[in-house]
Amino acid sequence: MIGFIGKVASMVVPTWAKYLIAFALVAAAYGLGRLHEARHGADAMIDYIGKQMAQTVRLNERQAKVVTVTETKYRDRIQKIYVQGATIETKVPTYIQSIDTDHFAVNAGFVRVLDAAWTGDAVGPASDSDREPAGIPLDEVAAAEAANATSCRAWREQALGWREFYARQQVAINGKAGAWAEGNATAPE
């Protein structure tokens, strides 16, 4: 091998050829360096994208758990409320019988006040006609009020469920919920 290097060194090479060879070696070294840098950058980008995907998967899993836990919790509560309400409505004939309706009449003023409360309108001034019977049996009023109370309790549970859901989603995404959550949100396991 030393003989080969000696032969090459003893060769007479024009100066321009030496510069051309040196330039070619420098260009090849520069090209290899850029190729290495590009490969390193691509590897770094692949690592970054992989970490982002893993973080997205973890976030999606936490959010799915929040949905499942909250929905299960409040769906069961709301179902129990409707079952309780239906049970109460079936008991109305036991507690309010036809003799009660004969003794205790619902007057028109009661109906006006109740209607105003549900619509949000003003009741208006009282009149003599408010004292007259409304013609609505007492058991129907009780059944309607039981159904209304059931619906309101169910809506309350739904509102609480949405609030808890939103707070838990904030914890799953940001690691904490807003101050408004008042400790209702806990991190999903």
Backbone as a ProteinNet text record, in pm:
[ID]
protein_1_A
[PRIMARY]
MIGFIGKVASMVVPTWAKYLIAFALVAAAYGLGRLHEARHGADAMIDYIGKQMAQTVRLNERQAKVVTVTETKYRDRIQKIYVQGATIETKVPTYIQSIDTDHFAVNAGFVRVLDAAWTGDAVGPASDSDREPAGIPLDEVAAAEAANATSCRAWREQALGWREFYARQQVAINGKAGAWAEGNATAPE
[TERTIARY]
81.7	0	87.2	196.2	285	343.2	367.1	418.8	322.3	191.8	92.4	87.5	90.7	87.8	214.1	326.6	450.3	443.1	385.8	372.9	281.1	170.2	76.3	143.7	219.9	285.4	393.7	456.1	562.4	507.9	380.7	323.4	317.1	333.2	323.5	180.8	112.7	-26.9	-30.5	-98.5	-106.1	-175.1	-146	-199	-351.5	-400.7	-547	-618.5	-553.5	-613	-611.6	-504.3	-497.5	-610.5	-631.8	-740.4	-878	-889.3	-1016	-1043	-941	-955.9	-987	-916.5	-941.5	-1084.3	-1128	-1264.3	-1366.9	-1341	-1431.6	-1439.3	-1326.8	-1325.7	-1401.1	-1379.7	-1450.6	-1600.8	-1638.7	-1780.5	-1843.7	-1771.6	-1823.8	-1839.9	-1740.8	-1750.6	-1867.6	-1884.4	-1995.5	-2129.2	-2139.9	-2263.4	-2296.6	-2195.4	-2217.4	-2261.2	-2202.6	-2241.9	-2387.1	-2426.1	-2564.9	-2660.5	-2621.4	-2703.7	-2719.8	-2611.8	-2617.4	-2707.9	-2693.9	-2776.1	-2924.1	-2953.5	-3092.3	-3149.4	-3069.7	-3114.5	-3138.2	-3049	-3064.1	-3190.3	-3213.8	-3334.7	-3461.2	-3457.1	-3573.3	-3599.6	-3492.5	-3508.7	-3568.2	-3522	-3576	-3723.5	-3760	-3900	-3985.7	-3935.7	-4009.7	-4030.4	-3926.8	-3940.7	-4045	-4042.1	-4136.3	-4280	-4299.1	-4432.7	-4480.4	-4391.1	-4426.7	-4470.5	-4397.2	-4434.6	-4569.1	-4592.6	-4721.1	-4835.3	-4812.7	-4915.9	-4943.8	-4839.3	-4858.7	-4935.9	-4902.1	-4973	-5119.5	-5144.8	-5282.7	-5361.3	-5299.3	-5366.3	-5399.8	-5304.5	-5330.4	-5443.7	-5443.5	-5548.5	-5684	-5689.3	-5814.6	-5864.8	-5773.6	-5813.1	-5870.5	-5806	-5857.4	-5993.2	-6009.4	-6137.8	-6246.7	-6214.3	-6313.2	-6354.7	-6260	-6292.6	-6384.4	-6358	-6443.8	-6585.7	-6598.4	-6731.4	-6802.3	-6733.3	-6794.1	-6836.5	-6746.1	-6776	-6890.9	-6885.6	-6988.5	-7122.7	-7122.4	-7248.2	-7312.1	-7233.1	-7285.5	-7342.4	-7269.3	-7312.1	-7444.9	-7454.4	-7573.9	-7688.3	-7660.5	-7768.3	-7843.2	-7768.9	-7832.4	-7913.6	-7858	-7930.6	-8060.2	-8051.9	-8170.2	-8274.4	-8231.8	-8325.3	-8395.7	-8322.4	-8383.4	-8485.3	-8454	-8547.3	-8677.1	-8670.1	-8791.8	-8870.3	-8800.6	-8869.5	-8940.4	-8870.6	-8933.1	-9054.8	-9041.2	-9153.1	-9273.1	-9247.1	-9357	-9424.5	-9345.7	-9401.9	-9490.2	-9444.1	-9522.7	-9652.7	-9646.3	-9766.7	-9867.9	-9821.6	-9916.7	-9982.7	-9920.9	-9976.9	-10079.4	-10092.7	-10185.8	-10327.6	-10383	-10519.3	-10532.4	-10422	-10426.9	-10442.8	-10375.1	-10375.2	-10483.7	-10526	-10629.6	-10741.5	-10849.9	-10963.5	-11072.6	-11173.7	-11280	-11350.8	-11359.2	-11422.4	-11340.1	-11205.7	-11119.4	-11142.5	-11160.2	-11185.2	-11317.7	-11417.5	-11546.7	-11533.8	-11452.2	-11437.6	-11341.6	-11237.8	-11135	-11128.1	-11176.7	-11178.3	-11057.6	-11009.2	-10902.4	-10970.7	-10935.1	-11000.1	-10921.6	-10983.8	-10923.5	-10800.2	-10798.7	-10681.8	-10558	-10577.6	-10467.3	-10410.2	-10498.2	-10455.9	-10383.2	-10435.2	-10369.1	-10228.9	-10215.1	-10083.1	-9987.2	-10036.1	-9951.3	-9909.2	-10003.3	-9970.3	-9869.4	-9887.5	-9794.8	-9655.7	-9649.8	-9519.4	-9446.2	-9517.7	-9453.7	-9420.6	-9498.2	-9469.8	-9378.8	-9374.4	-9292.1	-9364.4	-9490.9	-9569.9	-9618.9	-9660	-9716.5	-9855.2	-9890.8	-10020.3	-10131.8	-10105.1	-10208.2	-10288.8	-10377.5	-10455.4	-10557	-10584.7	-10683.5	-10823.3	-10911.2	-11049.8	-11142.9	-11271.2	-11369.3	-11375	-11344.7	-11350.4	-11241	-11139	-11032.3	-11082.9	-11192.8	-11246.9	-11334.5	-11371.8	-11460.2	-11382.6	-11452.9	-11385.6	-11327.8	-11212.5	-11146.1	-11193.2	-11257.3	-11305	-11195.4	-11086.7	-10975.7	-10974.4	-10983.3	-10981.2	-10847.6	-10855.1	-10737.3	-10633.2	-10678	-10581.6	-10503.3	-10565.6	-10493.2	-10386.6	-10420.1	-10321.6	-10203.5	-10233.8	-10125.7	-10039.3	-10099.9	-10022.7	-9936.5	-9993.8	-9916.9	-9799.9	-9823	-9714.7	-9607.2	-9647.6	-9548.9	-9463.9	-9527.7	-9452.7	-9359.8	-9408	-9323.5	-9204.2	-9229.8	-9120.1	-9017.4	-9064.1	-8973.7	-8886.5	-8949.9	-8873.1	-8770.2	-8809.9	-8715.7	-8598.1	-8625.7	-8515.3	-8422.4	-8479.2	-8396.8	-8313.4	-8372.5	-8297.6	-8185.6	-8211.6	-8106.8	-7988.9	-8018.5	-7911.4	-7837.4	-7909	-7843.1	-7749.6	-7795.3	-7710.6	-7587.5	-7606.9	-7491	-7397	-7454.2	-7371.5	-7289.4	-7351	-7275.8	-7166.4	-7196.1	-7095.2	-6977.1	-7006.6	-6899.1	-6822.1	-6893.8	-6829.6	-6730.9	-6775.2	-6689.1	-6567.1	-6587.3	-6475.4	-6376.7	-6427	-6337.8	-6263.5	-6329.5	-6261.5	-6148.4	-6171.5	-6064.8	-5947.6	-5976.4	-5869.6	-5795.1	-5868.4	-5804.5	-5715.1	-5756	-5679.6	-5570.9	-5608.6	-5517.1	-5452.5	-5499.7	-5445.2	-5515.7	-5603.4	-5679	-5805.4	-5902.9	-6028.2	-6027	-6118.3	-6128.8	-6174.1	-6161.9	-6201.9	-6351.5	-6429.7	-6573.8	-6612.5	-6523.2	-6557.1	-6575.6	-6520.1	-6537.9	-6509.7	-6405.9	-6366.2	-6452.1	-6537.9	-6621.9	-6542.8	-6429.1	-6353.1	-6232.9	-6215.7	-6096.1	-6033	-5904	-5832.8	-5876.5	-5895.3	-5931.3	-5814.6	-5846	-5739.4	-5681.9
-117	0	124.9	120.5	235.7	256.2	148.4	159.2	231.8	205.9	271.9	420.3	457.8	599.6	668.4	597.9	655.5	678.8	584.8	602.1	719.3	730.4	840.1	972.1	977.7	1101.1	1140.6	1040.6	1073.5	1115.1	1096.4	1136.4	1287.6	1333.2	1476.6	1505.1	1584	1618.8	1769.7	1815.8	1960.1	2025.9	2148.3	2223.3	2234.2	2262.4	2276.7	2146.6	2030.5	1900.5	1880	1926.3	1915.2	1996.9	2118.7	2202.6	2139.8	2080.2	2016.5	1897.5	1817.9	1703.4	1752	1857.2	1911.8	1964.6	2035.1	2088.4	1975	1868.2	1753.7	1686.8	1674.5	1614.7	1702.3	1834	1926.1	1922.1	1921.5	1917	1786	1674.7	1545.8	1545.3	1600.5	1607.2	1696.2	1809.1	1900.2	1830.2	1761.7	1689.8	1581.6	1506.9	1402.9	1465.2	1579.4	1648.5	1694.9	1750.4	1795.6	1676	1567	1446.4	1395.2	1395.5	1352.9	1446.4	1576.5	1675.6	1657	1631.6	1610.8	1485.2	1380.8	1257.1	1278.9	1352	1381.4	1465.1	1563.6	1646.7	1565.3	1474.1	1388.7	1297.5	1243.3	1158.8	1238.6	1361.7	1446.7	1475.8	1501.3	1528.5	1405.2	1289.2	1165	1143.5	1167.7	1155.8	1253.8	1376.5	1478.6	1439	1394.1	1353.2	1233	1140.5	1023.7	1064.1	1157.6	1205.4	1276.9	1356.7	1425.9	1326	1221.8	1120.3	1047.8	1014.1	945.9	1035.2	1163.9	1258.2	1270.5	1274	1281.7	1156.8	1042.5	917.3	918.4	959.8	967	1064.3	1178.8	1278.2	1222.3	1156.4	1097.2	989.7	911.7	808.3	872.1	977.9	1046.6	1108.7	1170.2	1231.6	1125	1013.1	905.6	852.7	842.3	795.9	895.8	1025.3	1128.5	1113.4	1094.8	1080.6	959.4	847.3	724	736.4	785	795.5	892	1008.7	1109.9	1064.9	1011.5	968.2	856.5	759.3	648.4	697.7	783.8	835.4	909.7	1002.1	1085.1	1015.6	926.7	852.5	768.7	702.4	623.1	711.6	825.1	916.3	964.6	1005.5	1058.4	948.4	829	718.2	691.8	694	673.5	782.9	906.5	1017.6	994.3	952.7	928	809.1	706.3	591.6	634.6	713.5	763.2	849.5	936.5	1022.4	942.2	839.3	754.8	682.6	639.2	573.4	669.5	791.7	892.4	921	932.5	959.9	846.3	723.2	611.3	612.5	678.7	685	797.2	885.7	999.3	952.5	850.6	808.4	755.6	708.1	660.3	776.2	885	998.1	1101.3	1110.7	1207.1	1128.9	1117.4	1041.2	1136.2	1081.8	1165.8	1247.2	1194.4	1270.1	1394.7	1385.9	1501.9	1608.6	1566.1	1660.7	1733	1661	1724.7	1827.3	1800.8	1890.7	2007	1981.3	2082	2110.5	2222.6	2257.3	2344.5	2327.9	2413.8	2534.8	2651.7	2770.4	2827.7	2919.2	2978.6	3061.1	3122.2	3200	3112.2	2992.9	2898.3	2863.3	2837	2802.3	2920.3	3043.1	3161.6	3179.8	3164.5	3179.7	3071.1	2949.6	2839.8	2860.5	2901.2	2927.9	3042.1	3146.7	3260.1	3217.5	3131.5	3084.5	3005.3	2924.8	2843.2	2923.5	3027.1	3106.2	3224	3267.5	3382.7	3514.5	3509	3630.9	3682.2	3807.7	3866.1	3807.2	3788.3	3730.5	3831.3	3955.5	4057.9	4074.9	4170.7	4194.8	4083.1	4059.6	3958	4007.2	3912.5	3948.9	3850	3879.2	3790.7	3655.6	3652.7	3526.1	3429.4	3478.6	3390.2	3294.7	3328.5	3245.3	3132.7	3139.2	3038.1	2909.4	2796.6	2668.8	2665.1	2604.6	2595.9	2475	2381.2	2261.4	2158.7	2172.2	2077.3	1990.7	1860.4	1773.3	1784.3	1773.2	1785.3	1677.8	1557.9	1451.6	1480.2	1548.7	1587	1691.4	1784.9	1886.1	1819.3	1727.3	1658.3	1577.6	1506.6	1426.8	1516.9	1630.5	1723.1	1782.8	1819.4	1876	1771.8	1648.4	1541.3	1522.2	1524.9	1510.7	1629.5	1749.4	1869	1864.4	1823.2	1814.4	1710.2	1600.9	1496.1	1550.8	1621	1678.2	1778.6	1863.1	1963	1897.7	1793.1	1722.3	1656.8	1601.4	1539.2	1645.1	1758	1866.4	1917.1	1923.3	1966.4	1869	1740.2	1640.5	1651.4	1679.4	1695.7	1816.5	1925.2	2045.4	2017.7	1948.7	1914.1	1820	1727.6	1635.3	1707.7	1802.7	1879.1	1961.4	2017.2	2096.8	2008.8	1892.1	1801	1751.9	1721.9	1677.5	1782.7	1907.1	2014.2	2032	2028.4	2043.3	1928	1806.7	1691	1696.9	1746.7	1762.3	1864	1971.4	2069	2005.7	1922.4	1854.7	1759.6	1686.7	1591.3	1661.8	1781	1852	1939.4	2019.3	2119.9	2080.5	1972.7	1932.6	1998.4	2094.5	2159.8	2220.3	2237.2	2301.1	2444	2522.6	2660.9	2669.9	2788.9	2810.7	2787.8	2803.3	2784.7	2641.5	2545.3	2404.5	2364.3	2437.3	2413.5	2270.9	2212.1	2078.6	1967.3	1996.7	1892.4	1805.9	1854.9	1782.9	1714.6	1591	1517.7	1459.8	1438.7	1385.8	1241.5	1203	1064.3	973.7	855.6	760.4	696.9
0	0	0	76.8	77.7	-60.7	-131.7	-266.8	-358.2	-339.5	-423	-393.2	-265.5	-227.8	-279.2	-271.2	-321.7	-471.7	-544.6	-688.5	-720.8	-646.7	-672	-638.1	-527.3	-487	-586.7	-647.5	-741.5	-878	-898.2	-1026.5	-1033.7	-1148.9	-1170.1	-1214	-1130.3	-1155.5	-1171.5	-1275.9	-1295.1	-1175.4	-1149.1	-1035.7	-1043.7	-1162.2	-1173.9	-1138.3	-1166.1	-1132.8	-983.2	-916.6	-770.4	-707	-757.9	-703.7	-731.1	-848.3	-883.6	-792.5	-764.6	-674.6	-533.4	-487.4	-353.3	-344.3	-449.2	-451.2	-448.5	-524	-528.2	-391.5	-321.7	-187.4	-87.8	-95.1	-4.6	-33.6	-161.4	-198	-151	-163.7	-118.6	33.3	104.5	250.9	292.4	224.3	254.4	226.9	115.6	79.9	180.5	224.7	324.7	457.8	493.3	616.3	610.1	495.4	479.8	484	422.6	424.7	567.7	645.2	785.2	866	840.7	910.6	876.5	751.9	709.3	773.1	777.6	840.7	989.5	1054.3	1196.7	1220.6	1134.3	1145.4	1124	1028.7	1002.5	1122	1181.5	1300.1	1415.9	1433.3	1539.4	1513.4	1388.6	1354.6	1377.6	1343.4	1366.1	1515.3	1596.3	1741.8	1794.8	1745.9	1789.6	1753.9	1631.6	1587.9	1668.8	1697.4	1778.9	1918.9	1978.8	2112.9	2108.9	2005.6	1992.1	1974.9	1897.3	1877.7	2008.3	2083.2	2210.8	2308	2309.8	2396.7	2354	2225.7	2175.8	2212.8	2202.7	2239.9	2388.5	2474.2	2619.1	2648.1	2581.2	2600.9	2558.5	2444.9	2397.6	2493.3	2548.2	2644.5	2770.3	2820.4	2940.6	2912.8	2795.2	2762	2747.9	2687.6	2673.2	2809.4	2901.3	3036.9	3105.4	3087.5	3146.5	3093.4	2963.7	2902.7	2961.5	2968.2	3017.5	3163.5	3248	3391.7	3415.5	3355.6	3379.5	3324.4	3203.7	3143.8	3224.7	3266.5	3344.9	3476.9	3543	3673.8	3662.7	3569.4	3561.1	3487.9	3396.1	3330.5	3432.8	3522.2	3627.1	3721.6	3760.6	3850.1	3786.2	3661	3592.7	3574.7	3543	3528.8	3661.5	3772.3	3904.4	3935.3	3897.6	3921.6	3846.5	3720.5	3642.5	3697.8	3743.7	3803.5	3932.3	4016	4138.9	4106.3	4007.4	3967.9	3919.4	3840.3	3791.6	3907.4	4004.2	4121.7	4200.5	4217.8	4289.9	4215.7	4083.9	4005.7	4017.9	4027.6	4043.5	4180.8	4278.8	4414.9	4430.5	4331.7	4343.1	4375.6	4308	4342.5	4485.9	4542.8	4680.4	4778.2	4751.1	4843.6	4812.9	4686.3	4648.9	4581.5	4652.5	4601.9	4554.8	4493	4437.2	4544.9	4663.8	4773.1	4806.7	4792	4816.2	4710.3	4587.4	4479.5	4502.1	4558.8	4587.4	4699.3	4798.5	4913.3	4886.4	4807.4	4783.4	4633.4	4595.5	4453.7	4420.2	4300.7	4250.9	4188.5	4237.1	4181.9	4064	3992.3	3872.9	3907.9	4025.1	4067.9	4083.5	4137.2	4150.7	4013.4	3918.6	3783.1	3718.9	3740.4	3684.3	3739.7	3870.7	3934.1	3882.5	3875.4	3828.8	3682.7	3598.8	3458.7	3446.2	3524.8	3520.2	3565.4	3665	3713.3	3605.1	3528.8	3425.3	3301.3	3270.3	3150.1	3178.3	3304.2	3339.4	3319.3	3286.5	3268.3	3403.3	3405.2	3526.7	3550.4	3675.6	3710.8	3685.4	3713.8	3695.9	3823.6	3823.1	3945.3	3968.7	4095.3	4132.6	4098.2	4069	4038	4107.4	4105.7	4168.6	4098.9	3970.3	3896.1	3941.6	4009.1	4058.5	4165.6	4231.8	4337.8	4282.7	4157.3	4099.1	4073.3	4073.4	4047	3905.1	3893.5	3763.3	3685.2	3751.2	3682.1	3658.1	3729.6	3715.5	3841.8	3826.8	3944.3	4019.1	4148.5	4234.7	4203.9	4169.2	4139.4	4010.9	3913.5	3792.4	3822.3	3911.2	3951.3	4020.5	4111.5	4183.1	4087.1	3992.4	3896.1	3808	3764.5	3680.5	3757.9	3882.7	3963.4	3994.5	4015	4036.8	3911.5	3794.7	3668.8	3648.3	3677.9	3663.8	3759	3882.1	3979.2	3935	3879.9	3829.7	3717.8	3623.4	3512.5	3562.7	3656	3709.2	3779.8	3856.7	3924.4	3822.7	3716	3611.4	3539.6	3509.8	3443.5	3532.5	3661.3	3755.3	3749.4	3750.7	3742.3	3610	3501.8	3372.8	3375.5	3433.9	3442.5	3527.5	3639.3	3722.3	3649	3572	3494.1	3389.1	3318	3217.5	3283.4	3398.3	3468.9	3508.8	3565.4	3605.4	3483.1	3376.3	3252.9	3203	3197.8	3148.8	3239.4	3370	3463.4	3448	3434.7	3417.8	3284.4	3181	3052.5	3065.6	3140	3160.2	3234.2	3333.7	3407.3	3314.1	3230.6	3139.4	3038.8	2995.2	2892.7	2953.6	3053.3	3107.8	3239.5	3300.1	3429.9	3546.8	3520.8	3628.2	3568.1	3656	3613.7	3664.9	3614.5	3658.2	3803	3860.6	3999.1	4017.7	3912.6	3920.3	3953.3	3930.4	3945.6	4090.8	4184.9	4329.4	4369.2	4317.2	4358.8	4299.4	4203.6	4143	4047	4002.2	3899.3	3961.8	3926.4	3966	3840.4	3849	3731.8	3707.9	3583.6	3553.8	3584.6	3635.6	3671.3	3548.5
[MASK]
+++++++++++++++++++++++++++++++++++++++++++++++++++++++++++++++++++++++++++++++++++++++++++++++++++++++++++++++++++++++++++++++++++++++++++++++++++++++++++++++++++++++++++++++++++++++++++++

